[in-house]
Structure formats: C-alpha cells, structure tokens
Amino acid sequence: MRDWLTEAGFPGVEEDGDALWARLTDGTTEFRADPGPDEVWRLTLRWPVRLSAPAITAWNAAHPAAALGLTEGETCLTMTAKGPEDLAVWQALTTGMIALCRETRRAQRARGEGM
C-alpha cells in the first residue's frame, strides 16, 4: 500500500505500526490506511463536521462503494482498496465528501460568521 499511495501521488506517507497515513494533497488533511484480511486495505478519512442523517443516507445511496457515517461526532468516509486502481476512486470520493462537509458547515453558520 505504501508504494501504491506514493505512486498515486499522495504526499506525506508515514507508517504508524501496521497503519499508514497519507495526505490527500500537500497541506491538506490526512487519511488512514489499515491492512485487512486477504490484502484488502481499509481507507478512512474523518472530517470535523457532523452531517445530518438524510445527507449520510443520500451519500450512501449514491456511493455504495464508500460508506459515510459518524465517528465520535465527525463525518467519516471509509472504503476498501484491493489495488492501486482503487486510489483514483478514493481521491474522487474524498473530494466529494469534503465538498459536502464544507457546504454543510457553511449552511450551519450564523449570518456574518466566518469569511
């Protein structure tokens, strides 16, 4: 997986025991890759926004390969990767998930809050 991540262009790949951490792009958040059975890896990205149940349900219906849920109050995207080709799918899904979280957060802000 380390080689797959590097070859796919994910910067900052680091080992943490059996797990790997990598950044989506330079200067952005990290995601985690954990080894599973049969050489399948579990990719996980958490984002500090609590999406609503309807938003999560809609996401999961539209993206059955990547489950969205809540973990410790944060939105959490998970997907399994069996080969390097899955990392392009992961990149696209994380981009969509982050956009959804940012859109949700903007809608939650009080008028005049933030930028």
C-alpha positions as CSV (number, residue, x, y, z in Angstrom):
1,M,0.0,0.0,0.0
2,R,2.8,2.4,0.7
3,D,4.1,2.1,-2.9
4,W,0.5,2.4,-4.2
5,L,0.0,5.6,-2.2
6,T,3.3,7.1,-3.3
7,E,2.7,6.2,-7.0
8,A,-0.8,7.6,-6.9
9,G,0.6,11.0,-5.8
10,F,-0.5,11.1,-2.2
11,P,2.2,13.0,-0.2
12,G,3.5,12.5,3.3
13,V,3.1,8.8,3.5
14,E,4.0,7.7,7.0
15,E,3.9,4.4,8.9
16,D,2.2,4.0,12.3
17,G,2.6,0.4,13.3
18,D,0.6,-1.6,10.6
19,A,-1.3,1.5,9.6
20,L,-0.3,4.1,7.0
21,W,-1.1,7.8,7.0
22,A,-1.1,10.0,3.9
23,R,-2.3,13.4,2.8
24,L,-4.8,13.9,0.1
25,T,-2.6,16.8,-1.3
26,D,0.2,18.9,0.2
27,G,-1.2,20.9,3.1
28,T,-4.5,19.1,3.5
29,T,-5.8,16.6,5.9
30,E,-4.6,13.1,6.4
31,F,-6.3,9.8,5.8
32,R,-5.5,6.4,7.2
33,A,-5.0,3.1,5.5
34,D,-5.3,-0.1,7.7
35,P,-4.4,-3.6,6.5
36,G,-7.3,-6.1,6.5
37,P,-7.7,-9.7,5.6
38,D,-6.8,-11.0,2.1
39,E,-4.5,-8.0,1.3
40,V,-7.5,-5.6,1.3
41,W,-6.9,-2.2,2.9
42,R,-9.4,0.0,4.7
43,L,-9.1,3.7,3.9
44,T,-10.6,6.2,6.4
45,L,-11.0,9.9,6.2
46,R,-12.6,11.9,9.1
47,W,-13.8,15.5,8.8
48,P,-14.8,17.7,11.8
49,V,-18.4,18.3,10.6
50,R,-21.5,16.4,11.7
51,L,-23.5,15.6,8.7
52,S,-27.3,15.0,9.1
53,A,-28.8,11.6,8.8
54,P,-30.5,12.4,5.5
55,A,-27.2,13.7,4.0
56,I,-25.5,10.5,5.0
57,T,-28.3,8.3,3.7
58,A,-28.2,10.2,0.3
59,W,-24.4,9.8,0.1
60,N,-24.5,6.1,0.8
61,A,-27.2,5.5,-1.7
62,A,-25.2,7.4,-4.4
63,H,-21.8,5.9,-3.4
64,P,-22.3,2.3,-2.3
65,A,-18.5,1.6,-2.6
66,A,-17.6,4.2,0.1
67,A,-19.6,4.3,3.3
68,L,-20.2,7.6,5.1
69,G,-21.1,7.7,8.7
70,L,-20.4,9.4,12.0
71,T,-17.5,8.5,14.3
72,E,-17.0,10.4,17.6
73,G,-19.2,13.3,16.2
74,E,-17.2,13.6,13.0
75,T,-18.1,12.6,9.5
76,C,-16.1,9.5,8.5
77,L,-15.7,8.1,5.0
78,T,-14.4,4.5,4.6
79,M,-13.6,2.4,1.6
80,T,-11.7,-0.7,0.9
81,A,-8.8,-0.8,-1.6
82,K,-7.7,-4.0,-3.3
83,G,-5.3,-2.5,-5.7
84,P,-3.7,0.8,-6.8
85,E,-6.6,1.5,-9.2
86,D,-8.9,2.0,-6.2
87,L,-6.9,5.0,-5.1
88,A,-8.2,7.1,-8.0
89,V,-11.7,6.3,-6.9
90,W,-10.8,7.2,-3.3
91,Q,-9.3,10.5,-4.4
92,A,-12.6,11.4,-6.2
93,L,-14.8,10.3,-3.3
94,T,-12.8,12.2,-0.7
95,T,-13.0,15.4,-2.8
96,G,-16.8,14.9,-3.0
97,M,-17.1,14.2,0.8
98,I,-15.0,17.2,1.7
99,A,-17.1,19.5,-0.6
100,L,-20.3,18.1,1.1
101,C,-18.9,18.8,4.5
102,R,-17.8,22.3,3.7
103,E,-21.2,23.1,2.1
104,T,-22.9,21.7,5.2
105,R,-20.7,23.8,7.5
106,R,-21.4,27.0,5.5
107,A,-25.1,26.4,5.8
108,Q,-24.8,25.9,9.6
109,R,-23.0,29.2,10.2
110,A,-24.9,32.1,11.6
111,R,-25.2,35.1,9.2
112,G,-22.0,37.1,9.4
113,E,-19.9,34.4,11.0
114,G,-16.6,33.5,9.3
115,M,-15.4,34.9,6.0
